[in-house]
Amino acid sequence: MSVSNEKKSTQSKPISKWKLFFNNYIHMYKTAIAGGLAGSMGKSVTAPLSRMTLLYQVNPELAKHSLLSAYQHVLTNEGILAFWKGNLMSVMHRFPYSAINFTLYEHLRKIVCSKSCLNTQENISIRFMCGSISAAAACVTCYPLEILRTRLTAGMNIDIDAEVNGQPSKKPNVTSILRNIIKYEGFKGLFRGLGMSIAVAVPNIGTSFAVYGTAKDYFLHSTHVIHKERFCDAKTGKFTLLGGLLTGSLSAILSSLLIFPFDTIRKRLQVGSNTVKNGVFNEMASIIKHHDGSVIRGLYKGIIPELLRVIPMVATTFATYELCMNKFEPYNNDIV
């Protein structure tokens, strides 16, 4: 009896390790799918405001008009579908971008807080650090798709070969934009403005995850939350849809106000501003000068449509992520 029990115990150890490894792998897979779907949903819902914000940032003439006038201008000249111009490319970029962000963030924060690393409780600084690292990795990996998406959405691609031969320019598409970038800018053109993008993405995503994670922790564990059942499911210990929307909105507002001026510079670098060769600070000075020396009207031009876009986008993203994970994993599993 003792021998057979020993055999059973020795056989159970490798099974439990493999099961733990399998559970971790499946959890990462589910996180990636949930993150990708969440990012795609958030991007598609707010595509019209995303395009208006981009046009405000890179088109000085359009930026002189009010938001309502700009909407009417695009609607009259391009039609209603123009508000979703480049959205397919946006989703192709956003799915892997968000999948990498959420997967790395969830995995890193558990590793950092584990006994084999810092052996500490998760806090806002750890969330910011893990969110920042995941943002940098996602930004570098998906940046060529970001370049293509930005130029397609802005509608600023020029068919140089057609102009040289005196032929009318064709309607820009992903293939023509990619061909022109490689032909006239080289492969480095696919990473134009990468440094500025990382400088924007790292604090932006880091702040979003830090605020979101901290607010989520507060709602889940604090005894001072009014109507706590609306934000948390007492049976499963999971966040509800309303909880995701609220905390996502808070993180969106704070991160947007901090990052928007740098995002404006980043977008102008991506579409190929004429002053890009003079450097980031000269580009910033040029924007301010163009708006009569006003920092607010210059660097924060388009902040209203940006907030109208970012708040529902980030709220939808986090809420969709929580909803997907609740479906994928109804109860908390032993994932390490």
C-alpha positions as CSV (number, residue, x, y, z in Angstrom):
1,M,0.0,0.0,0.0
2,S,2.8,2.4,0.9
3,V,4.7,1.7,-2.3
4,S,1.6,2.4,-4.5
5,N,0.8,5.6,-2.6
6,E,4.4,6.7,-3.1
7,K,4.1,6.0,-6.8
8,K,0.8,8.0,-7.0
9,S,2.4,10.9,-5.2
10,T,5.5,10.9,-7.4
11,Q,3.3,10.7,-10.5
12,S,1.0,13.5,-9.4
13,K,3.8,16.1,-9.2
14,P,4.7,16.3,-12.9
15,I,1.0,16.2,-13.8
16,S,0.3,19.2,-11.6
17,K,3.3,21.1,-13.1
18,W,2.1,20.4,-16.6
19,K,-1.4,21.4,-15.6
20,L,-0.2,24.7,-14.2
21,F,1.9,25.3,-17.3
22,F,-1.1,24.5,-19.5
23,N,-3.4,26.8,-17.4
24,N,-0.9,29.6,-17.7
25,Y,-0.6,29.2,-21.4
26,I,-4.4,29.1,-21.9
27,H,-4.8,32.1,-19.6
28,M,-2.3,34.1,-21.8
29,Y,-4.1,33.0,-24.9
30,K,-7.4,34.1,-23.5
31,T,-5.9,37.4,-22.4
32,A,-4.5,38.1,-25.8
33,I,-7.9,37.4,-27.5
34,A,-9.8,39.5,-25.0
35,G,-7.3,42.3,-25.3
36,G,-7.4,42.3,-29.1
37,L,-11.2,42.2,-29.2
38,A,-11.4,45.0,-26.6
39,G,-9.0,47.2,-28.5
40,S,-10.8,46.6,-31.8
41,M,-14.2,47.3,-30.3
42,G,-13.1,50.5,-28.7
43,K,-11.4,51.7,-31.9
44,S,-14.4,51.0,-34.1
45,V,-16.9,52.6,-31.9
46,T,-15.0,55.9,-31.8
47,A,-13.6,55.9,-35.4
48,P,-15.4,59.1,-36.5
49,L,-14.0,61.1,-33.6
50,S,-10.6,59.5,-34.1
51,R,-10.5,60.7,-37.7
52,M,-11.6,64.2,-36.8
53,T,-9.0,64.5,-34.1
54,L,-6.3,63.3,-36.6
55,L,-7.4,65.8,-39.2
56,Y,-7.4,68.6,-36.6
57,Q,-3.8,67.7,-35.6
58,V,-2.3,67.5,-39.1
59,N,-4.5,69.8,-41.2
60,P,-3.8,73.5,-40.3
61,E,-6.6,74.8,-42.6
62,L,-9.3,72.5,-41.1
63,A,-8.1,73.3,-37.6
64,K,-9.2,77.0,-38.2
65,H,-12.9,75.9,-38.3
66,S,-15.2,74.8,-35.4
67,L,-15.7,71.2,-34.7
68,L,-19.3,71.3,-36.1
69,S,-18.1,73.0,-39.3
70,A,-15.3,70.5,-39.7
71,Y,-17.7,67.6,-39.4
72,Q,-20.0,69.2,-42.0
73,H,-17.0,69.8,-44.3
74,V,-16.0,66.1,-44.2
75,L,-19.6,64.9,-44.5
76,T,-20.3,67.1,-47.5
77,N,-17.1,66.4,-49.4
78,E,-16.5,62.8,-48.6
79,G,-19.7,61.3,-47.3
80,I,-20.6,59.6,-44.0
81,L,-18.4,56.6,-44.6
82,A,-15.4,58.9,-44.6
83,F,-15.7,59.0,-40.8
84,W,-14.6,55.3,-40.8
85,K,-11.9,55.8,-43.4
86,G,-9.0,53.6,-42.6
87,N,-10.9,51.8,-39.8
88,L,-10.1,48.4,-41.2
89,M,-6.4,49.3,-41.0
90,S,-7.0,50.7,-37.5
91,V,-8.5,47.3,-36.4
92,M,-5.6,45.4,-38.1
93,H,-3.2,47.6,-36.0
94,R,-5.3,47.7,-32.8
95,F,-5.9,44.0,-32.4
96,P,-2.2,42.9,-32.1
97,Y,-1.4,46.2,-30.3
98,S,-4.0,45.7,-27.6
99,A,-3.3,41.9,-27.4
100,I,0.3,42.6,-26.7
101,N,-0.5,45.3,-24.2
102,F,-3.0,43.3,-22.1
103,T,-1.0,40.0,-22.2
104,L,2.3,41.5,-21.2
105,Y,0.8,43.7,-18.6
106,E,-1.1,40.9,-16.9
107,H,1.9,38.6,-17.1
108,L,4.5,41.1,-15.9
109,R,2.6,42.3,-12.9
110,K,2.2,38.8,-11.6
111,I,5.9,38.1,-12.2
112,V,7.1,41.3,-10.5
113,C,4.9,40.7,-7.4
114,S,5.8,37.0,-7.1
115,K,8.1,35.5,-4.5
116,S,10.8,34.9,-7.0
117,C,11.0,38.6,-7.8
118,L,10.0,41.6,-5.6
119,N,7.7,39.5,-3.3
120,T,5.4,42.5,-2.7
121,Q,1.9,43.6,-3.0
122,E,0.8,45.1,-6.3
123,N,0.7,48.9,-6.2
124,I,0.2,51.9,-8.5
125,S,3.9,52.2,-9.3
126,I,4.2,48.5,-10.3
127,R,1.1,48.9,-12.5
128,F,2.6,51.9,-14.2
129,M,5.9,50.2,-14.8
130,C,4.3,47.0,-16.2
131,G,1.9,49.1,-18.4
132,S,4.8,51.1,-19.7
133,I,6.9,48.1,-20.6
134,S,4.0,46.5,-22.4
135,A,3.3,49.7,-24.2
136,A,6.8,50.0,-25.5
137,A,6.8,46.4,-26.7
138,A,3.5,46.8,-28.5
139,C,4.5,50.2,-30.0
140,V,7.7,48.8,-31.6
141,T,6.1,45.6,-32.8
142,C,3.1,47.2,-34.5
143,Y,4.6,50.6,-35.5
144,P,4.6,50.0,-39.3
145,L,0.9,49.3,-39.2
146,E,0.5,52.5,-37.2
147,I,2.3,54.5,-39.9
148,L,0.1,53.0,-42.7
149,R,-3.1,53.6,-40.6
150,T,-2.2,57.2,-39.9
151,R,-1.4,58.1,-43.5
152,L,-4.5,56.3,-44.8
153,T,-6.8,58.0,-42.3
154,A,-5.3,61.4,-42.9
155,G,-5.6,60.9,-46.7
156,M,-2.2,62.5,-47.2
157,N,-0.6,59.9,-49.5
158,I,0.7,61.3,-52.8
159,D,1.2,59.2,-55.9
160,I,4.6,60.7,-56.8
161,D,5.1,58.5,-59.9
162,A,1.8,59.8,-61.3
163,E,2.7,63.4,-60.6
164,V,6.1,63.0,-62.3
165,N,4.5,61.5,-65.4
166,G,1.7,64.1,-65.5
167,Q,-1.0,61.5,-64.7
168,P,-3.8,62.0,-62.3
169,S,-3.1,60.6,-58.8
170,K,-5.0,57.4,-57.9
171,K,-7.0,57.0,-54.8
172,P,-4.6,56.0,-52.0
173,N,-4.8,52.6,-50.5
174,V,-2.6,50.5,-48.2
175,T,-0.6,49.0,-51.0
176,S,0.2,52.3,-52.7
177,I,1.1,54.0,-49.4
178,L,3.4,51.1,-48.4
179,R,5.0,51.2,-51.9
180,N,5.6,54.9,-51.8
181,I,7.1,54.8,-48.3
182,I,9.5,52.0,-49.1
183,K,10.4,53.6,-52.5
184,Y,11.0,57.2,-51.4
185,E,11.7,56.9,-47.7
186,G,13.2,53.5,-47.4
187,F,12.3,50.9,-44.8
188,K,13.2,53.5,-42.1
189,G,10.1,55.4,-43.3
190,L,8.0,52.7,-41.7
191,F,9.5,53.7,-38.3
192,R,9.4,57.4,-38.8
193,G,8.6,59.1,-35.5
194,L,9.0,55.9,-33.5
195,G,10.9,57.6,-30.7
196,M,8.2,60.2,-30.3
197,S,5.5,57.5,-30.4
198,I,7.2,55.5,-27.6
199,A,7.6,58.8,-25.6
200,V,3.8,59.2,-26.0
201,A,2.7,55.6,-25.7
202,V,4.7,54.6,-22.6
203,P,3.4,57.3,-20.2
204,N,-0.1,57.1,-21.8
205,I,-0.6,53.4,-21.5
206,G,1.3,53.2,-18.3
207,T,-1.0,55.9,-16.7
208,S,-4.1,54.2,-18.1
209,F,-3.2,50.8,-16.6
210,A,-2.0,52.4,-13.3
211,V,-5.3,54.4,-12.9
212,Y,-7.5,51.5,-14.1
213,G,-5.8,48.9,-11.9
214,T,-5.8,51.1,-8.8
215,A,-9.4,52.1,-9.3
216,K,-10.4,48.5,-9.9
217,D,-8.6,47.3,-6.8
218,Y,-10.4,50.0,-4.8
219,F,-13.8,49.0,-6.0
220,L,-13.1,45.3,-5.5
221,H,-11.7,45.5,-2.0
222,S,-12.8,48.8,-0.4
223,T,-15.7,48.7,2.1
224,H,-16.5,52.4,1.5
225,V,-17.9,52.0,-2.1
226,I,-21.6,52.9,-2.4
227,H,-23.6,50.3,-4.4
228,K,-20.6,48.1,-4.7
229,E,-22.7,45.3,-6.2
230,R,-23.0,47.4,-9.4
231,F,-19.3,47.4,-10.0
232,C,-18.3,44.0,-8.7
233,D,-19.8,40.5,-8.9
234,A,-19.7,39.1,-5.3
235,K,-19.9,35.5,-6.5
236,T,-17.1,35.4,-8.9
237,G,-14.9,38.3,-7.6
238,K,-14.9,39.8,-11.1
239,F,-15.4,43.4,-12.3
240,T,-18.8,44.2,-14.0
241,L,-19.4,46.1,-17.3
242,L,-20.3,49.3,-15.4
243,G,-17.2,49.0,-13.3
244,G,-15.0,48.7,-16.4
245,L,-16.8,51.7,-18.1
246,L,-16.3,54.0,-15.0
247,T,-12.7,53.2,-14.3
248,G,-11.8,53.2,-18.0
249,S,-13.2,56.7,-18.3
250,L,-11.2,58.0,-15.3
251,S,-8.0,56.6,-16.8
252,A,-8.8,58.1,-20.2
253,I,-9.3,61.6,-18.9
254,L,-6.1,61.8,-16.9
255,S,-3.8,60.2,-19.5
256,S,-5.2,62.3,-22.4
257,L,-4.6,65.6,-20.6
258,L,-1.0,64.6,-19.9
259,I,-0.1,63.3,-23.3
260,F,-2.1,65.2,-25.9
261,P,0.5,67.9,-26.8
262,F,3.1,65.2,-27.5
263,D,0.6,63.1,-29.4
264,T,0.0,66.1,-31.7
265,I,3.7,66.3,-32.5
266,R,3.8,62.5,-33.1
267,K,1.0,62.6,-35.6
268,R,2.6,65.5,-37.6
269,L,5.9,63.5,-37.7
270,Q,4.1,60.4,-38.9
271,V,2.4,62.2,-41.9
272,G,5.6,63.9,-42.9
273,S,5.4,67.5,-41.6
274,N,7.7,69.9,-43.6
275,T,9.5,71.0,-40.4
276,V,10.2,67.5,-39.2
277,K,13.9,67.8,-40.1
278,N,14.3,70.7,-37.7
279,G,13.4,68.5,-34.7
280,V,10.6,68.0,-32.2
281,F,11.0,71.2,-30.3
282,N,11.1,73.3,-33.5
283,E,8.0,71.5,-34.7
284,M,6.3,72.4,-31.4
285,A,7.4,76.0,-31.7
286,S,6.1,76.1,-35.3
287,I,2.6,74.9,-34.2
288,I,2.5,77.5,-31.4
289,K,3.6,80.2,-33.8
290,H,1.0,79.2,-36.4
291,H,-1.7,79.8,-33.7
292,D,-0.5,83.3,-32.7
293,G,1.7,82.1,-29.8
294,S,-1.1,80.3,-28.0
295,V,0.0,77.1,-26.4
296,I,-3.5,76.0,-25.6
297,R,-4.9,76.7,-29.1
298,G,-1.8,75.3,-30.7
299,L,-0.8,72.1,-28.8
300,Y,-4.3,71.4,-27.4
301,K,-6.1,72.1,-30.7
302,G,-8.5,69.2,-31.1
303,I,-8.5,68.2,-27.4
304,I,-12.3,68.3,-27.2
305,P,-12.9,65.7,-30.0
306,E,-9.9,63.8,-28.5
307,L,-11.6,63.6,-25.1
308,L,-14.9,62.8,-26.7
309,R,-13.1,60.0,-28.6
310,V,-10.7,58.7,-25.9
311,I,-13.2,58.5,-23.0
312,P,-15.6,56.2,-24.7
313,M,-12.8,54.3,-26.5
314,V,-10.8,53.5,-23.4
315,A,-14.0,52.9,-21.4
316,T,-15.3,50.5,-24.1
317,T,-11.9,48.8,-24.3
318,F,-11.6,48.1,-20.6
319,A,-15.3,47.2,-20.3
320,T,-15.0,44.8,-23.3
321,Y,-11.9,43.2,-21.8
322,E,-13.6,42.6,-18.5
323,L,-16.6,41.2,-20.2
324,C,-14.5,38.8,-22.4
325,M,-12.5,37.6,-19.4
326,N,-15.6,37.1,-17.4
327,K,-16.9,34.8,-20.2
328,F,-13.5,33.1,-20.7
329,E,-12.9,32.6,-17.0
330,P,-16.1,32.8,-15.0
331,Y,-14.2,32.2,-11.7
332,N,-10.7,33.1,-10.5
333,N,-8.3,30.3,-11.4
334,D,-5.0,29.3,-9.9
335,I,-2.8,31.1,-12.4
336,V,0.7,32.0,-11.4
